[in-house]
Amino acid sequence: EEHALSKMCAELRKNALELQFGMSELQIHEFCVHDINDILMELMHLGDNWNSSNTRELAEICHRRTHGNAFFLVMFLRELCSTNLLSFNIGSYQWDWDPAKIIAQTSATENVVEFMKNILQTLPTGVQKRLSVAAYLGNVLKPKTLNLLWSHISFTANDDDSVKTTGTSTSSDQNGDSANHFPVVDREAGELIGPGEVRVENGRSSNALDMFGNDSNLDSQSSVIKIMDRTDIGKDMDESPTDGTWLRIAQKKGLVERLKGETSTEYRWVHDKVQEAAMSLVAAEDLPALKKEIGETLLSQLDSNDLDSHIFVIVNLINEAEGEEGDARLELASLNQLAATKAARCCAFEAAAKYANQGITLLPDDRWINHRALSLELFSTAIESEHRCGLIGQMKRHYDEFVAQDFDVLEKMRAHTPMIDVHFADSADGWQKAQDLVLDLLAEYGLKLPKRTFPIVLSMLSLVKLKRQFTKMKVSDILKLPLTNDREHLEVVKLLSRLGTISYRGDKTYMVLAVLENAKLIMKVGITELSPSVLPQLGFLFSLIWKDFRLGYKCGEMAMQLLSKYNFRDAVPQTIMMNILNAAFLDPLIRLDTSLKKAYRIGTSIGDTHHAMICAYQRIPVQLAIGSSLDRVERDCRKYCAQPTAL
């Protein structure tokens, strides 16, 4: 249940009913003896006339050894073939096996990992070492990276015994004749040369026994297909594994597979249990030193591009090795910060919080004196990520320590922004704490607004001045204002927008004040990414107070012009949501429906679920007004009502 696929299926199962989408599940249980017997008969192409009792004993052995696990079964049959315990006798034209030998030479294991470990231990020592190192580099095996490691780490230095071959001998059949145990097929004619082959289609064999071999065994010179030719494996094992032969051996053993693509040189593990088994080959006492050596080698040898793509692997390895001291701890803290930043960019906030916390633990006691920049980044990333993950208690501890330090307000904004959200969602009076924090921050930026009470007459005077300005303007005049990227100005605009949102739960006067101050900044400083959402709110005030619906509509059109020119995609849901208040007076309803659908779609895709869901609810009465069927409206209502929980 801890596997990523199992978790995803559980989540889909949970949401399928609520979100009303279809989901079909195919339950693949462990195979019983009867199932395995059918599989064996199909793989050997024994036909309908074959007596199934003849393979029953082999099926029972396979079931005892694999417990009916599908992947386990495939690997067990591969191993029987590679050790000559299951073979095709070209002389008698039959598959041969000796149940007594199979029982004597194979052993039952509790799980797939142990079984795969036993298989791996039959490989040359050099190949085992390389596979065990490769297992700690992730699911994809890149020869360029692996070759770099071989030349720098000591773990694979002594590979003299790697030329010893294991499991490559050829046995004889019951009559003592040397048996060529694996059939070949004429690729051109597709003629049957052994009972394991059916036909060739599009240049490829449709042999069910291909699962025992792989497509790399194509002999273009003689135009034949060889299924797991053990003489080739033996030849590879007689070569030094340092030239890449070890990957071919692993591929022929069914442990790795080449990634698709004609030019691809990369491989991947065929199953995560194979990778886990390769990891287990390293003795526990050698593991910390090996992880540290791999991580430090990659860190010192990779160029900047490759380093970025391997940062998670490197940091995980060195973190798990532990034992760093002095400057090495600071370097590792910096690496954890790089990993945390990259994880946060990928929206992997749990991983980002883990890396940031690991980096914080590596910082010395004088971190706020001698390592301010690194501490600033680590604490900011930790607070943001913990907020996203719902780790509020941990976030507050980091926040309290961070804000007590002597940083300017701009440097602290990454920490303050999540705390505003936490206060706002905290309790009945949480909005008051959030509002006070916003007002305090605005004051630090130089914009001092009164707390608790605010004279409404001052708001009205400012609103009258703005009305005169916007009445004189054309819609296109808004595009003449400069676009500003000043970070301090942008933070003030964001805080004013948050103040307006907070006022919905508290003092509504601040909602008017926030709109007015943001509108004045637009006219004075210029356009920001939040300006499109401010203009419809200003227009609604004009419509609400003076009944000037055309001026309100003009403000909405200005906002849409800004969205069109600057592609402020993140502002689309909130802008359209607010603009509906103005457009409803003059626009055709069908146009409103189209706009709301667009806002909902974009909002859910960028993570702005708050405004997306408001647009969804606004759309329901519009659908009724334009004549949508009641069945359609009911379906949409059920979908929209279920989604806030899911999102």
N, C-alpha and C positions, 0 to 999 in steps of 0.2 A: 504493500500500500504506500510505501515511501517513494516508489519510482515516479519519475516526472510524468510518464504517460498515465499511470494510475491516478495521480493527483488531477491531471487534466480531465480525464474521463469522469471522475467524481464531481468535479466542478460543472462539467457539461450536463451531467445527470441531474444535478441540483437545480440548474437554471432552465432545463428543457421545458418543464411544465410552466414555469413563471413567464418565460419569454415566448412560449408557444412556437417552438421550432421542432421539427422532426428529428429524432435521434434513433438510429438502429444499432443494436449491440449484438455482436456475434461472440458467444461465450465459447472459448477454446479451453476445454478442461484437459487434464492429464489423460494421455491415451491409456486405454485398458489393453489387456493382452490381445483381445480380438482385433482392436484397431491396429495395433502394431503388426499383427499377422497380416492384415490386409495391406498395410503399407509395404511390408517386405515382399509380398507377392507382386504388388504393383511395380516396385522398384526393380525386381528381377524379371519382370515380364513373363511370369510363369503361366499365365493364361487361365481360362475358365476350367480347363480339364485337369488342372493341377490339384492334387489332394492337399487341402489346407492343413491337414494334420501333420504333413511332412515338415512344415515350417513352424509348427506350433511350439516345439521345444525351444527353437531359436528365439521366437517371439517372447516366450516366458523368461528367458535369460535376459533379453533386452529390457523387459519390463522391470525385472528385479534390479538390474544395474542402473536404470535411468529413472525409475519411479514414474514413467510415462511422460516426462517432460519433453516437449517437442524438440527444443534446441539440444538438450542433453542427448536425445535419441540420435539425432543427425550426427553429432560429434562422436558418439559411441560407434556408430556404423562406419564412419570414416576411419576410426582407429582400428576397427576389426579388419578393414581392407588394407590399411597401411602396414599392419603387423602380420598379414597373410592368414589371419584366422577366418576370414571370409574372402573367398577368391573364385574366379571363374576359370574353369578348366577347359581350355580350347580343345583338348583331346576328347573328353567325354561330352563336351558341349553343355555342361551343367555348372551350376554354382555349387561349390563345396564348402562345408564347414563341419567342424567336429565339436559338438556341444561340450564334451568333456574337456577338451583343450581350452575352449573359451572360458569355461567356469574356472579352470585352474590358472589361466594366465591373465584374467581380469579380476578386478575386485570391486565390490560395491562401495560407493562413497555416499556421504550424507547429502551433498549438494553439488551443484554444477561446478562451483569454483574449485572444490577439491578434485573433482574429476579432471577439469581442464589443467589444473596444476600438475597432476600426474602425467598428462600428455606432454605438457611443456618440458617436464623433467626428462623426457626421452630424447629431447633435442640436444645438439652439441652445446657445451657449456658457453661458448662464445655467443651463440644465437640466443640462449636463455638470458645471458647478461644484457644483450642489446634489447631484447623484448621487455625485460624488467625495467630498464631505464626509459624506454619509449613509452611505457605505460603511464609514467608520471608526467608526460607532456600533453596529455589530453587525448581526445578521441581520434584526431587526425595525425598521421605520421608523415612528417615532411623530411625526405631524405637529406635536403640541404642542412636543416637544423640538426638532424641526427648525426650526420657526418662531422659537423662542427664539434659536437659533444665528444665523439669518439677520440678525436685528436687532442682533447684537453683534460678529460677526466681520467682518474686513475682506476676507476671501477672496472673498466674493460681492457686494462693494459695487458694482463697476462692471459692470453687466449690461445696458448699453444695447444691446449687440448681440444680446441674447437674443431679441429680437422677430423676428430673421431666420428665415425658414422654410427648411427643408432637406428635400429629398426629398418635396415635396408636390405637384409638378406632375402634371398629367394628360396622358398621351400618347394618341396615336391608334392605331387598328389599321392593318393593312396597306393598307386601302382609303382611309385618310385620314379615316374617320369617327371622331368622338369616341366613346370607348368607356366605358360604365359597367362597370368591370372586376370588380365584386363583386356577387353576386346577392342578392336579398331574398326572403323567404318570408312568406306569410300565416300568422301564428301561430295564428289561429283554425281555419282549415281544414286547415292543414298541407300545402297544395298545393305541388307542385314548381314553382319559378319559374326555377331554374337547375340545371344538372347537378351542382352542388356540394351540393345539399340533398336529404335523403331524406324526413323527416317530422318533425312536432313531437309530442313525448310529454311529458305533464304540464307543459305550458307551456314546455318547453325544446326546442331544436333538437337532433336527434341527428346533425347534420352532422359528418362527420369533419374538415371544414375548420375546425371551431371551434378547433382547435389553432393556427390562424393568427390568430384573433381572440380575443375574450374576452367574457364575459357582460355586461360593462358597456355593450355596444353595443345595448341594448334600447330601442326607441322605443315607449313606452307610448301616445303620442298616435295614431300611425298603425298600431300593432299589427304592426310588421314587425321582423325581425331583420336588422341590417346587419353584414356581416362585414368588419371592418377598413375602414370607410368613410374614405378618405383625406381627404375634405373636412373631417371632424370633427377629424382630427389637425392639418390645416393651420390650422383655426380656433383650436385650442388653442395652436398654436405662435405665432399672431399676438398672443396675450395675454401679459401679464407673468407670469413664472413665480413671482413672489412670492406669488400668491394661492392656491397649491396646484395650479395647472394643470400644473406640471412633473411631479407625481405621476401625473396622468391621462395625460400624454404617455408617461411611462415605462411605465405599465400597458398602454397601447395598443401600445407597442412590444414588449410581452412581457418586460419587464425585471423588473417587480415585480408582485405580486398582492395583493389585499386579503385580510386575514385573515377567516376565516369568522365569521359572527355578524351579525345584522341591525344591531346598533348599533356594530359595529367600525369604527373610523376608521384603524386601523393597517394597514400594508403589510409585506410581506417580500420579499426577493430570491427570484426563482424558482429560482436556482441559485447555489451559492457561486462559480462561475467568473464569473458576471455581476458579483457583488460585487467579486471580485478585479480584474476588468477596470476597474471604476469607480475602484478605488484607484489603478490604474496611470496614470490620467489626470493625476495630480498630478506635476509635475516633481520629480525627486529633490532638487534644491537647495531647493525650497519646502516639502518634506515636514516637516522638523523644526519649523519655525515654525508650520505649519498644525496639526500634532498638538498642540503646546503651546497654541495659541490655542483650539482646540476644547476641550481638557481643562480649561483654566483658566476658560473661559466657562461650561461646565457646572458646574464647582465653585462658581463665584460666583453663578450664577443659579438653580440648582435648589433646591427646598425639601428638607427632611430626608428625606421619603419617597422622592422621586424620586432624591435623591442616593444613597440606599442601593441602589436598583435599578440605578444606573448606575456604581457604584463601580469595578467591574472595567474598564469602558471608560475611565473618567477616569484611573485609575491607569496603565493600559497606555499611554495616549496621552502622558501627562506623563513617564512613565519612558523611553519611546522618544525623546522630544524631547531629553532630557538638558540639560546646561548650567546646572543650578540651582546657586545659590550662597547662602551665609549662611542666613538664616531660611527661605528658600524650600526649602532642602534638608531642614530639620527638619520643615517642613509636609508635604513629600512623603514623608518617612519615616513620619510619622503616618498619612498616607493609605495607605501600603503596609501598615501594621499593621492598619488597618480592613479592607483587602482580604484580608489573610492570615487574620484572624479569621473573616471571612465564608466564605472558601474552606474553612477547617477545619471549620466548622459543617456545610458541605455535603459533607464527607468528600472534598473535592478536595485531598488532602494534597500532591500535587506542586505544584499552584498555590500552596497556602499556604506551602510551603517557599520557593518562588521569590519571592513577595512579601516574606516575612520577611527573606530574605537581601538583597534589594534595599534594604529599609529599614535593615538593619544597615550596609550599605556607605555609606549617606547620613549616618550618625551621625558627629559629630566625635570627635576623640581624647579629649576630656574627657567622654565620654558617661556614664561611671559616676559622675561628680561632679555635673554640671549637668543631666543628662537621665536620671536613674535610672529613673523610672517608665516612660518610653517604651522604654528599653533593656531593662528587665525584661520587658515584654510582647513585644518583638520576639524576644529570645533564647529566652524560654519557648516561644513559638509555633514558632520555628524548630526547637528541639530536639524538640518533640512531633511536628511534621510530618515531619522528617527520619527520626525513628525509624519512623514509619508507612510511609515510602517505602523503608526499608532503606538510607538514606544514613548508615551508621553512622560512617564516618570523619569526615564533615563534622559530624555530631551531636556526636561526642566533642570536637572542637575548640571548638565553641560551649559545650559543657558545662564543659570545663576553665576557660574564661575566665569563665563565669557564676558557678560555685560559688566562685571565688576572691574574689568581691565580698562586701561586708559587708551581706548580707540575712539576715533571720531565717529559721528553718527552714520556716515556713509559706509564705513567698514563694518558696522554692526547690523546693517539692514538685513543681511541674509539670516541673521539669528532673530531679529525682531519680527520679521514678517510671519514666520510660523507661529510665534508666540501670540500674535494678534489673533490668528485663527483659533488657537487653543483657548484663549480667553473668551472669544465670541461664542464658541460651542460648549463652554464649560458648564454653566448653570443659568438660573433665572437672571442673575445680575452680572453674568459674564460680559454682556455687551458694554456695561459701564466700565469695566476694567479695560476692555479692548478700546473703547472710545478714549479713555484717559491716556492710554499708551500712545495712540495715534496723535492726539493733541500735543503730548509731550514731545514726540518726535518732530512734528511740524514746527514746534517752537524752536527746537535745536537747529532746524533749517532756516529759521528766521521768519517763519509765518506764524505769528502768535494769534490764536483764536481763543475766545473766552470759553471757560468750562461751565457746565451746568445751565447757565441762562444766556440767552443771546437776543438782543433787541431786534425784533422782526422788521422794524422800520428801516434799519440799516440795510437789510437784505433787499427791501423794496427799492431803495434808492439805487443800489447797484444794478438791480434788475431793469429799472427804467433806462439807465444809461446803456445797458447792453441791448435793449430792445431798439433803441434809436440807431445803434450801430448796425445791427443785423437787418433792420428795415431798409437801410440805404444800400446794403450789399446785394450783389447778384450771386446766384448759386456758384458760378465759376470763380468768384473772387476768393473763395476759401482756398483754392488751389494756388493762389499767389503768395500765401503765407509761407515762411521758411519752414523747412523740416529740421527739427532740432534733435540731436542725439546726446545732449548734455545729461550725464548720468544723474547729477544732483536734481536737476529739474524733473527728470523722469520719475525719480523716487518721490518727489513732492506730489506729482500728479497721481501716482499710484496710491499714496496715503490719502489724498482727498477722495479718490474713488472708494477706498475702503471705508472712509468716514461716512460716505453716503450709504453704503451697504449696511453698516452697523446701525445707522439711524432708523432703519426699518423696524428694529426691535426696541429702540429707545426714543430719544428726542428727535422728532421729525424735522425740527428746525435745522438740524445739521445737514439733512439731506439737501435742503435748498442752498445752504451755505456752501456745501461741497461743490455743487453744480456751478454756482456763481464764481467761486474762486478758480475752478478749473477753466471756465469759459474766459475769465479775465486773463489767465495765463496763456490761453490759445492766442488771444488778440495781442498780447504783449510780447511773448517769447516765441511762439510758433507752434507747429504741429508735432504731436508725438503719436505713438501707436495707440494711445488711449483716447485721443481726440474724437474719433468717430463715435464712440459710445457716449461722449459728453454732449455733443450737439443735439441729439434727439431729446435728451432730458431737458436741455435748455428750451427747446421748441415746445415741449409739453407744458412747461411753466408759462410760456407765452399764451398757449391755447387755454390753459386752465384759468389763468387770472384775467386775461383781457379778451378771451374768446377769439383770439386772432389765429384761426386754424390755418390760414394760408402761410403766415409767418412760421408757425410750428412745422408745417409741411416743408417749407423751404429749408429749415434747419436739418430736417431729416434727409432731404435731397443732398445737402452739403456733406453729410456724413457718408452717404452712399458714394458720392464722388471721391471722397478720400479713400474709401475702401478700394475703389476701382483703380485709382492712380497708384497707391502705395502698396497694395496687396497686403494689408494688415489682416492676415487670415485669423489670427487669434482673437481679433476684436469683432469678427463677424457675428457670432451668436448674440453677444450682449447688445451690439448695435442694432441688429434687426429686432430683437426683443423690445428695446426701448422705442424704436422707430414705429412699431405697430401702433403705439399710442397716438402718433401723429397721422400716419398713413391711413388709419381706419376712417378718418373723416372725409378723405378725398379719393383714395385709391379704390379700384374695383376689388371686390373680395377675393376673386380668383387669384389676383396678383399677391394678395396677402398670404394666401395659402401656399403659393409657390415659395415665397420668401421664408415662411416659417419652416417649411420642409428643408430648405437649404440650410437654415441656421441650426436646425436639429441635427442634420447629418454632419455638418462641420464640427459642431460642438462636441458630439460624441467621439468623433475621430481624433480631436486634439486634446481630449480630456476635460473640456469645460462642460461637465455634466450638469452643473447648476443652471446655467443659462439655457443649455440644450433642453432640459426638462421643462423649464418655464415656457419655452417656445412650443414644446409638444402640447402642453395643456392649453396654451392660447389657441392652438390650431383646432381643437375640438369644436368650439362654437362657430368658428369660421367654416368648418366642414359642413356643419348643419345648415348654415346660412346659404351656402352655395349649392345645396341639394345633394350632397353625398348620401348614399344609401345608409340606412340605420345599421344594417349588418356591418358595413365597412367601418362606420364610426365606432360601433361596439368593439370590433376587433382591435382598432387602434387604441381605444380607451383601456382595454385589458392589457395590451402590450405596454403602453406608457405607464400604467399604474404599477406594473411589475418591475419596470426597469430601474427606478430609484434604488430599490434594494439590491438589485444585481450589480448596478454600477457603483 
